[in-house]
Structure formats: structure tokens, C-alpha cells
Amino acid sequence: MTFERHSMFHNPKAQQLIPSSKTLDPILPIMNSIAKDNSEAEISIPMIDFSRWSLASSAEERVSVAQDLVAACHNVGFVTLINHGVSPELLDEAFGWSKRLFDLQTEEKMLAPHPHGAAVHRGYSYPGLEKVSQVISSDPEVGEGLRAVMDCKESYEIGSEENDEQPNIWLPEETLPGIRDFTMRFYWECSKASREMLAAIGRGLGLEDPGFLLKFHSGHNNQLRLLHYPPIPAAELENGSSARMEAHSDWGSITLLFQDECGGLEVESPHVRGKFIRVTPLKNAMVVNIGDLMMRWSNDYLKSTLHRVTLPPANSHDRFTGLERMTRARYSIPYFVGPDSDAVIACMRECASARNPVKYEPVVQKEYRLMRGRLQYEDKVA
């Protein structure tokens, strides 16, 4: 299948990252240096009280909040939601489990190792195993070049127990009793919340069938990620020899993100290409962003925005500690909402016209996922 060029805010830098030929030619990596401190640059991502949707007293009120959500996803590609349906108590519990998991010894975490390659994205990834980027290529040398700058993070990936293509890789129960039961409960609570977001997006776009997107999202192809950025000497991030997570877009439909108070998330400005602006975390809020496949569905109306994780903000009282200026640890929990594996993503007819023709060929979710993840994990060397 041919994948055409992919526009991110019509950014020429991003356009070269998706190949248009049948052969995935090597592409030079885009190294997003953070040498320049963006600590003074702040953006107010639109904030929406989502109880206006869930507790709406009229159809008009639901339409109003849906239109606000779509406007944020069109203008910025990111939006902060409060009263989103995932309780503060459940979030506290989730972050508690995440910390207990990453506090385990490495050999204990490695009892649930992430497999080689891009086919199955489950289990534990130690720092440096995964490399996130916006680069797509079939050339392993390109992957080696990217890995010269290590991502200093560790993660644990969880999916539906009914997803046979990507089976879960669990820690032995005695290693961390209860984590399996909790994470599956949390997974489906997030799925429930995500379906409300998808329904609101359909309503806000004015689709003839507002539930259109729900038909492609059973919840079995989503991904829960527990994510930990351990302390690292700030100089390594400043000089580009290491990274936390370099600039990238998400691959799926939407992402729900919960984060601690550390900070470090940056979003590309919708007004200045290549300029990344800090996003201030808000306790118990959910940050929602648009993924590539939703952008394709909407014919670029909804924006899949580049974002990255860097140094904590300069106004953090404990940004660094000690003579080595060690960064503080950061914990976050993204929940990636994806269409079902065999779903065909084609432009919604309401999103195209004679003046705005269809920009993308239809694509199958599984094929797009494997293409985007080709360099993320190394294939096993025989």
C-alpha cells in the first residue's frame, strides 16, 4: 500500500516523515534539540468542563460542549478536560500502582519483557529499549542513528485481554500482587471515558451519524501505558546526548493523558512551526490530543500535533537536585485509543468537499500502526 505525505499543520519538516513511495526509503532523523530553554513560553491549552456533556440538561448544551471540544482539537490538537469521568480516587490509585511497579528491581520488571520488534506492544520496556520519533524507514541503519540518543524512560504496556494480536505480558502475580486486576479495571474505565470523547467529537463535527466513530472503536485495540522518567543529569538533556521523549505525533484516534505535577510536556505551537511550548500540568485533569488516524478521518480538520517531553519547567522549586543537577522523576499515564485492527480509516464525507478534496487514501489500522512503529523497537537479531 502507498502512504502519501502526512501534513502536520502543513509543516514541511513533518511532511518528509511519511513516505509516499511503495519503498520506505531511509529518512534523515529530525533531532529536536532542547538546548534552548522554553521555560518562559507557556500556552493555555483550551480547558473544558466535560460535565457539561455528561450532565447536560438539554441537547443544545451537549452540542455546545461538543463544538467547544472540536474547536480545540481543530485549533491546537490538544485540550484539557476536567470532570471527565475518571475519578480522582481511581487516578491516585493508578499512580500508586505505577510507582510501585517502577520501584521494583530491574530483574523483577524484566519478568514481563517487551517483545522484539513492532508487532506486539506489550510488557515492560527498560530505559533505552524504545525509541520514539517521527521518522519512518525500513533501513535499520536509520534506527541505529536514532538510538544514538537514548530515550531515558521506562514503561509498561497493557491492552485488552481479548486482543489476540497483542497479548498482554504480565508480571508473575507474586511479584506485584493485584496489579493485573487493577490495571484491567482502570483500562476499561478509560475506555468508557474515551467513548464519550468520541461521541462528543462526532456530535461536534456535525456528522449525520454522531455515533459513527464508535462503530470502529470496540476498546479492544486501545493501549494503557504506565510511564516513568527516572532522574537524569540535566546536562544530558541540554546537550542532546540523551532525551526523555522526542517530538512525535500519536498514531491512533485520540490519546487520554494523566500526568503528575512534574511538568515537561511541550506541544508544537499552532502559530510557529518548530516552536515548542510548555504545558502546565493540572492535578486530576485529562489532557486529550488528536492522533494521526483521527486527522486522516477528518481530512486534516482535527490536528495531530507534534509534542515531546523535556526538562521540568524552570519555575519548579525542585527542578534539579545535587551537583549533577539531577532532574526530578516524572510519572504519566497515557491511554491510547485506537480503531479496531481491521478498521479502514477513510475520510468522513462531511469533512470533504469540492473545495476541500480528500487528502488521504484509505488505510487499515494495523498496516498504519506497523508502518509507524517500524523503528520504535529493534527486531531480534538472529
C-alpha positions in Angstrom: 0.0 0.0 0.0 1.1 3.5 -0.7 1.1 6.0 2.1 1.0 9.6 1.0 2.7 12.5 2.7 1.3 13.4 6.0 0.8 17.1 6.9 1.1 18.4 10.4 0.0 22.0 10.4 1.3 21.8 6.8 4.7 21.5 8.3 7.4 20.7 5.7 9.5 19.2 8.4 6.8 16.7 9.2 5.8 16.1 5.6 9.1 14.3 4.9 8.5 11.8 7.6 5.8 9.7 5.9 6.9 8.1 2.7 4.9 8.5 -0.5 6.5 5.7 -2.5 6.0 2.0 -2.1 9.5 1.6 -0.8 10.2 3.1 2.6 13.4 4.9 1.8 15.8 6.0 4.6 14.9 9.3 6.0 17.2 11.5 8.0 16.1 11.9 11.6 14.8 15.2 12.8 16.7 15.8 16.1 14.6 18.1 18.2 17.3 19.8 20.3 16.1 21.2 23.7 19.3 23.3 24.2 17.1 26.4 24.1 15.2 26.6 27.3 11.5 27.2 26.6 10.7 27.7 30.3 9.2 31.1 29.8 7.0 30.0 26.9 3.5 29.0 28.2 0.4 28.1 26.4 -3.1 27.8 27.8 -4.4 24.7 26.2 -8.2 25.1 25.9 -9.9 23.8 29.1 -13.3 22.2 29.1 -15.5 21.1 31.9 -16.7 17.9 30.4 -19.6 17.5 33.0 -21.3 19.9 30.6 -21.6 16.9 28.3 -22.2 14.1 30.8 -24.7 16.1 32.9 -26.2 18.2 30.1 -29.7 19.4 30.7 -30.5 19.7 27.0 -29.4 18.6 23.6 -28.3 22.1 22.9 -25.9 22.1 25.8 -24.4 18.8 24.6 -23.9 20.3 21.2 -22.3 23.4 22.7 -19.7 21.4 24.6 -19.1 19.1 21.6 -18.4 22.1 19.4 -16.0 23.5 22.0 -14.1 20.2 22.0 -13.9 20.1 18.3 -12.8 23.7 18.1 -9.9 22.9 20.5 -8.9 19.8 18.5 -9.0 21.9 15.3 -7.1 24.9 16.5 -4.5 23.2 18.8 -4.9 19.5 18.6 -4.8 19.4 22.5 -7.4 20.1 25.1 -7.5 19.8 28.9 -10.7 18.2 30.3 -11.9 18.4 33.9 -14.8 16.3 35.3 -14.0 13.8 32.5 -15.4 10.7 34.2 -12.3 9.1 35.6 -12.4 9.7 39.3 -9.6 11.4 41.3 -9.6 8.4 43.6 -9.0 6.0 40.7 -6.2 8.2 39.4 -4.5 8.3 42.7 -4.7 4.5 42.8 -3.3 4.3 39.3 -0.3 6.5 40.0 0.3 4.5 43.2 0.4 1.2 41.3 2.7 2.8 38.7 5.2 3.9 41.3 5.2 0.5 43.0 5.8 -1.1 39.6 8.8 1.0 38.7 10.2 0.8 42.2 10.7 -2.9 41.6 14.2 -4.2 40.8 15.1 -4.3 37.1 15.3 -8.1 37.2 11.8 -8.3 38.6 10.4 -5.9 35.9 12.2 -8.0 33.3 9.9 -10.9 34.2 7.4 -9.3 31.8 9.8 -8.2 28.9 8.5 -6.3 25.9 9.0 -8.4 22.8 11.4 -7.5 20.0 10.0 -5.6 17.0 6.9 -3.6 16.4 4.2 -6.3 16.1 3.4 -6.6 19.8 3.5 -3.5 22.0 3.0 -5.0 25.5 5.1 -5.6 28.6 8.0 -3.8 30.3 10.5 -1.6 28.4 13.7 -0.7 30.2 15.3 2.8 29.6 16.7 2.9 26.1 14.8 -0.1 24.6 12.1 2.0 22.9 13.0 5.0 20.7 10.1 7.4 19.9 10.5 9.6 16.9 8.6 10.9 13.9 10.9 9.0 11.5 9.7 6.2 9.2 12.1 4.0 7.4 12.8 0.3 6.5 16.6 0.9 6.8 17.9 -0.5 10.1 20.8 2.0 9.9 18.4 4.8 10.3 17.1 3.2 13.5 20.7 2.8 14.8 21.2 6.5 14.2 18.1 7.4 16.1 19.1 5.2 19.0 22.4 7.1 19.4 20.3 9.4 21.5 18.7 7.2 24.2 15.2 7.8 25.5 15.6 7.9 29.3 12.2 6.4 30.2 10.7 3.1 31.2 7.2 1.9 30.5 4.7 -1.0 30.9 2.1 -1.6 28.2 -1.3 -3.2 28.8 -4.1 -4.0 26.4 -7.4 -5.8 26.3 -7.3 -9.5 27.3 -9.3 -10.2 24.2 -6.7 -8.8 21.8 -5.1 -11.9 20.3 -2.8 -9.9 18.0 -1.2 -8.2 21.0 -1.5 -10.5 24.1 -0.7 -9.0 27.4 2.6 -9.9 29.1 2.0 -10.0 32.8 4.3 -9.9 35.8 4.0 -13.0 37.9 1.2 -12.4 40.5 3.6 -12.8 43.4 5.9 -10.1 42.0 3.3 -7.3 42.4 0.1 -8.8 43.7 -3.1 -7.1 42.4 -1.6 -5.0 39.6 -3.2 -7.2 36.9 -6.7 -6.8 38.4 -6.3 -3.1 38.9 -4.9 -2.2 35.5 -7.6 -4.1 33.7 -10.3 -2.2 35.7 -8.5 1.1 35.0 -8.2 0.2 31.3 -11.9 -0.3 30.9 -12.8 2.8 32.9 -10.6 4.8 30.5 -12.2 3.1 27.6 -15.6 4.1 28.9 -14.4 7.8 29.1 -12.9 7.6 25.6 -16.2 6.6 24.1 -17.8 9.7 25.5 -15.0 11.8 23.9 -15.5 10.0 20.5 -19.3 10.6 20.7 -18.7 14.3 21.5 -16.3 14.6 18.6 -18.9 13.1 16.2 -21.5 15.5 17.5 -19.2 18.5 17.3 -18.2 17.7 13.8 -21.9 17.7 12.8 -21.8 14.1 11.4 -25.0 12.8 10.1 -24.4 9.8 12.3 -22.9 11.3 15.5 -22.0 7.7 16.7 -20.1 7.0 13.5 -16.7 6.8 15.2 -17.9 4.5 18.0 -18.5 1.8 15.4 -14.8 1.5 14.8 -13.7 1.5 18.5 -14.7 -1.6 20.5 -12.0 -0.7 23.1 -10.1 -4.0 22.4 -7.3 -2.2 20.4 -6.5 0.5 22.9 -3.3 0.7 24.9 -2.7 1.6 28.6 0.9 2.8 29.3 2.4 3.3 32.7 5.3 5.6 32.1 8.3 6.7 34.3 11.0 9.1 33.5 13.8 8.5 36.1 16.1 11.3 37.2 18.9 12.1 34.8 21.6 14.7 34.7 20.1 17.9 33.2 23.2 18.4 31.1 22.5 15.2 29.1 19.1 16.6 28.0 20.5 20.1 27.4 23.3 18.9 25.2 21.2 16.4 23.3 23.2 13.3 24.3 20.0 11.8 25.9 16.3 12.5 25.6 13.2 11.9 27.6 10.8 11.7 24.6 11.5 13.4 21.3 8.9 15.2 19.1 6.3 12.9 17.7 2.6 12.6 16.9 0.5 9.8 18.2 -0.7 7.2 15.8 -4.2 6.4 16.8 -7.5 8.2 17.1 -7.2 10.1 20.4 -4.9 9.9 23.5 -6.0 10.5 27.0 -3.1 11.6 29.2 -2.9 11.8 33.0 0.3 13.2 34.5 1.9 14.1 37.8 2.9 17.7 38.8 6.5 17.4 37.5 5.9 19.0 34.0 8.0 18.7 30.9 5.3 18.1 28.3 5.7 20.5 25.3 3.4 21.0 22.4 4.2 22.5 19.0 2.8 25.9 18.6 -0.1 26.1 16.1 1.3 29.5 15.1 5.1 29.0 14.9 6.4 25.8 13.2 9.1 24.1 15.2 8.4 26.1 18.4 7.5 24.0 21.4 5.6 25.5 24.3 5.3 24.1 27.8 2.0 22.8 29.1 1.4 23.3 32.8 0.0 20.1 34.4 -3.2 20.2 36.4 -3.9 17.6 39.0 -6.6 15.1 38.1 -7.2 16.7 34.7 -7.1 14.7 31.5 -5.2 16.1 28.5 -6.7 14.8 25.3 -4.9 15.0 21.9 -5.8 14.0 18.4 -3.9 11.2 16.7 -2.9 10.6 13.1 -5.8 8.4 12.2 -8.4 10.9 13.5 -6.7 13.5 11.5 -7.0 11.4 8.4 -10.7 10.7 9.2 -11.3 14.4 9.4 -9.2 15.3 6.3 -6.8 17.4 8.5 -9.6 19.4 10.2 -8.6 17.9 13.5 -4.9 18.3 14.1 -2.4 15.5 15.2 0.1 17.8 16.8 3.8 17.2 17.5 4.6 17.0 21.2 7.6 15.9 23.3 8.8 15.6 26.9 11.8 17.6 28.1 13.2 19.2 31.2 10.9 20.2 34.1 10.0 23.9 33.9 12.4 26.5 35.3 9.9 27.7 38.0 9.8 24.2 39.6 11.3 24.5 43.1 12.8 21.0 42.9 13.6 21.0 39.1 17.2 19.8 39.8 18.9 18.3 42.8 22.6 17.9 43.7 25.8 18.8 42.0 24.9 16.8 38.9 21.6 18.8 38.6 19.6 15.6 38.5 16.1 16.2 37.1 13.1 15.1 39.2 11.3 11.9 38.3 8.2 12.2 36.2 5.2 9.8 36.0 2.5 9.9 33.4 -0.3 7.5 32.2 -1.3 7.8 28.6 -4.2 5.8 27.3 -4.0 5.4 23.5 -7.4 5.0 21.8 -7.2 3.1 18.5 -9.6 1.9 16.0 -10.0 -1.9 15.8 -7.2 -3.6 14.0 -9.1 -4.3 10.8 -10.8 -0.9 10.6 -10.4 1.0 7.4 -9.9 4.7 8.0 -11.3 6.8 5.1 -12.2 10.4 5.1 -15.6 11.1 6.6 -17.8 12.5 3.8 -18.7 15.6 5.9 -15.0 16.5 6.0 -14.5 16.8 2.3 -15.9 19.0 -0.5 -15.1 20.2 -4.0 -13.1 23.0 -2.4 -11.5 20.6 0.2 -10.9 17.3 -1.6 -9.9 14.1 0.2 -6.2 14.3 1.1 -5.5 10.7 2.1 -6.1 7.3 0.7 -7.9 4.8 3.0 -5.6 2.9 5.3 -6.1 -0.1 7.5 -5.3 0.5 11.2 -2.9 -2.5 11.6 -0.9 -1.5 8.5 -0.5 2.1 9.6 0.5 1.0 13.2 3.2 -1.3 11.9 4.5 1.3 9.5 4.7 3.9 12.2 6.3 1.5 14.7 8.9 0.1 12.4 11.8 1.7 14.1 10.4 2.1 17.6 11.7 -1.3 18.8 14.6 -3.2 17.2 13.9 -6.6 15.6 15.6 -9.6 17.1 19.0 -10.3 15.6 19.4 -13.9 14.7 
